[in-house]
Amino acid sequence: MDHSIALVTGATSGLGYAAARILAGEGWREIIVTGRSLARAKETAAQLAVETKRQVFTPLELELDTPSSVRSALAALVKRGRPIDFLLLNAGLVPTKARVITAAGVEASQAPLIGHHQLTVGLLRANLLRPNARIVIAGAEPARGGVPMFKYTDVPAFAAKYFRGDQTAAVEALLRNGPNVKYVPNNAYADAKLIIAWWVAALARRLPSGMAVYAVSPGGATDTKVVRNAGPLLKYVFIPIVNLIPGMNQTPETAARRYLQASEFGTDVSGQFFASAQGKFSGPIETQRHPHLHDRTSQEAAWQAVVKVSGVDLSHPASLSAVS
Ligand SMILES: NC(=O)c1ccc[n+]([C@@H]2O[C@H](COP(=O)([O-])OP(=O)(O)OC[C@H]3O[C@@H](n4cnc5c(N)ncnc54)[C@H](OP(=O)(O)O)[C@@H]3O)[C@@H](O)[C@H]2O)c1
């Protein structure tokens, strides 16, 4: 992959900010940094330029909850007409105790995937990803299960119980947090990251042959703002206890480096979910082999549900020709 143009979503804090800084250090020629407002994106770009002593940051307004903001960002990228080599879909959040549904009818922790899908499909349609582009989206260990306080939904069972076995309808219910979904913030987060892992597998089957997409958990890096909205039990009990255990936490810089590591992976592992070893939140990343992550019916259902909720599909994937 050429180290030319990268785009990092959610660059105004935490891992997105750290990733943008590292990319500059590694010689990327331009790093587009997004923020929910142009003012925040500009402030971030300016701060990064001072810190890295490199004038390579381009601010871009992108509020992933709002389809019109994604469309405006896409229009700005189309106007520039310069293809992206590395698309880092990092923005995300652990949701609040009080259930938040966006104006577009999506649960707040699920909303970044909908915006990321609209952005990615828009870039593909506009031929604004290089033929060998790499797409990395932030995943998290709860998607594979076994993380205390975070439980993902057994989607096939949920679909069988409430949706006559229709997994697409079941995933749509999770994206919208209803009907038949009880709101539990940490579980909504686990579901959001599970749907991301499935979406990545389905997108990989639709990408032109030279491109690749991976879900990558940055691992535990609690020195970011990720749990700013989380409940007190997670913030003041679970995380401090986990942080006492060696190997369960790492710096934002180390966590962000996982994204960059994955950006060098080959097309042979496109569509896979990379995370810490079982029982860990740091250390080397490895492919996650849990059977539910590899259920093709669930993967395709997730894709179809995201298409339905976002209103955007790759209608003719085979005919997509990337710019050179
Ligand atoms: N830190 C960890 O331990 C950890 C572990 C596993 C996975 N992750 C994942 O890593 C990613 C980055 O998290 P972080 O730790 O860096 O958290 P962070 O410090 O809170 O940064 C998250 C970034 O995403 C942006 N963002 C969130 N929702 C958005 C939306 N709807 N539209 C536009 N921007 C949005 C935030 O913007 P605002 O500040 O304006 O809201 C912020 O710039 C997330 O996807 C998170 O789930 C983190």
The ligand as an SDF file (V2000), in Angstrom:
LIG
                    3D

 48 52  0  0  0  0  0  0  0  0999 V2000
  -10.1760    2.5930   24.3000 N   0  0  0  0  0  0  0  0  0  0  0  0
  -10.4710    1.3060   24.3980 C   0  0  0  0  0  0  0  0  0  0  0  0
  -10.1780    0.6570   25.4240 O   0  0  0  0  0  0  0  0  0  0  0  0
  -11.1490    0.6030   23.2750 C   0  0  0  0  0  0  0  0  0  0  0  0
  -11.2400   -0.7870   23.2870 C   0  0  0  0  0  0  0  0  0  0  0  0
  -11.8440   -1.4610   22.2380 C   0  0  0  0  0  0  0  0  0  0  0  0
  -12.3620   -0.7220   21.1900 C   0  0  0  0  0  0  0  0  0  0  0  0
  -12.2680    0.6280   21.1900 N   0  0  0  0  0  0  0  0  0  0  0  0
  -12.8300    1.3640   20.0450 C   0  0  0  0  0  0  0  0  0  0  0  0
  -11.8520    2.2680   19.5680 O   0  0  0  0  0  0  0  0  0  0  0  0
  -12.4970    3.3710   18.9290 C   0  0  0  0  0  0  0  0  0  0  0  0
  -11.9170    4.6750   19.4410 C   0  0  0  0  0  0  0  0  0  0  0  0
  -12.2000    4.8120   20.8180 O   0  0  0  0  0  0  0  0  0  0  0  0
  -11.3620    5.7330   21.8010 P   0  0  0  0  0  0  0  0  0  0  0  0
  -10.9500    4.8690   22.9200 O   0  0  0  0  0  0  0  0  0  0  0  0
  -10.3530    6.5010   21.0590 O   0  0  0  0  0  0  0  0  0  0  0  0
  -12.5400    6.7050   22.3350 O   0  0  0  0  0  0  0  0  0  0  0  0
  -12.6650    8.2940   22.3440 P   0  0  0  0  0  0  0  0  0  0  0  0
  -11.4770    8.9080   22.9830 O   0  0  0  0  0  0  0  0  0  0  0  0
  -13.9990    8.5450   22.9560 O   0  0  0  0  0  0  0  0  0  0  0  0
  -12.6970    8.6990   20.8060 O   0  0  0  0  0  0  0  0  0  0  0  0
  -13.7850    8.3570   19.9840 C   0  0  0  0  0  0  0  0  0  0  0  0
  -13.8200    9.2600   18.7940 C   0  0  0  0  0  0  0  0  0  0  0  0
  -14.9370    8.8750   17.9640 O   0  0  0  0  0  0  0  0  0  0  0  0
  -15.7400   10.0410   17.7100 C   0  0  0  0  0  0  0  0  0  0  0  0
  -17.1240    9.6610   17.4970 N   0  0  0  0  0  0  0  0  0  0  0  0
  -17.8780    8.8200   18.2460 C   0  0  0  0  0  0  0  0  0  0  0  0
  -19.1060    8.7120   17.7250 N   0  0  0  0  0  0  0  0  0  0  0  0
  -19.1270    9.4990   16.6270 C   0  0  0  0  0  0  0  0  0  0  0  0
  -20.1240    9.8180   15.6670 C   0  0  0  0  0  0  0  0  0  0  0  0
  -21.3500    9.3230   15.7230 N   0  0  0  0  0  0  0  0  0  0  0  0
  -19.7940   10.6620   14.6640 N   0  0  0  0  0  0  0  0  0  0  0  0
  -18.5620   11.1790   14.5750 C   0  0  0  0  0  0  0  0  0  0  0  0
  -17.5820   10.9290   15.4600 N   0  0  0  0  0  0  0  0  0  0  0  0
  -17.8770   10.0990   16.4670 C   0  0  0  0  0  0  0  0  0  0  0  0
  -15.5440   10.9120   18.9350 C   0  0  0  0  0  0  0  0  0  0  0  0
  -15.9220   12.2290   18.6800 O   0  0  0  0  0  0  0  0  0  0  0  0
  -16.5450   13.1320   19.8860 P   0  0  0  0  0  0  0  0  0  0  0  0
  -15.4390   13.2910   20.8950 O   0  0  0  0  0  0  0  0  0  0  0  0
  -16.9600   14.3920   19.2230 O   0  0  0  0  0  0  0  0  0  0  0  0
  -17.7030   12.3450   20.4330 O   0  0  0  0  0  0  0  0  0  0  0  0
  -14.0500   10.7360   19.1570 C   0  0  0  0  0  0  0  0  0  0  0  0
  -13.3180   11.5320   18.2490 O   0  0  0  0  0  0  0  0  0  0  0  0
  -13.9960    3.2040   19.2120 C   0  0  0  0  0  0  0  0  0  0  0  0
  -14.6190    2.6410   18.0940 O   0  0  0  0  0  0  0  0  0  0  0  0
  -14.0170    2.2370   20.3910 C   0  0  0  0  0  0  0  0  0  0  0  0
  -15.2150    1.4830   20.4390 O   0  0  0  0  0  0  0  0  0  0  0  0
  -11.6780    1.3200   22.2060 C   0  0  0  0  0  0  0  0  0  0  0  0
  1  2  1  0
  2  3  2  0
  2  4  1  0
  4  5  1  0
  4 48  2  0
  5  6  2  0
  6  7  1  0
  7  8  2  0
  8  9  1  0
  8 48  1  0
  9 10  1  0
  9 46  1  0
 10 11  1  0
 11 12  1  0
 11 44  1  0
 12 13  1  0
 13 14  1  0
 14 15  2  0
 14 16  1  0
 14 17  1  0
 17 18  1  0
 18 19  2  0
 18 20  1  0
 18 21  1  0
 21 22  1  0
 22 23  1  0
 23 24  1  0
 23 42  1  0
 24 25  1  0
 25 26  1  0
 25 36  1  0
 26 27  1  0
 26 35  1  0
 27 28  2  0
 28 29  1  0
 29 30  1  0
 29 35  2  0
 30 31  1  0
 30 32  2  0
 32 33  1  0
 33 34  2  0
 34 35  1  0
 36 37  1  0
 36 42  1  0
 37 38  1  0
 38 39  2  0
 38 40  1  0
 38 41  1  0
 42 43  1  0
 44 45  1  0
 44 46  1  0
 46 47  1  0
M  CHG  2   8   1  16  -1
M  END
$$$$
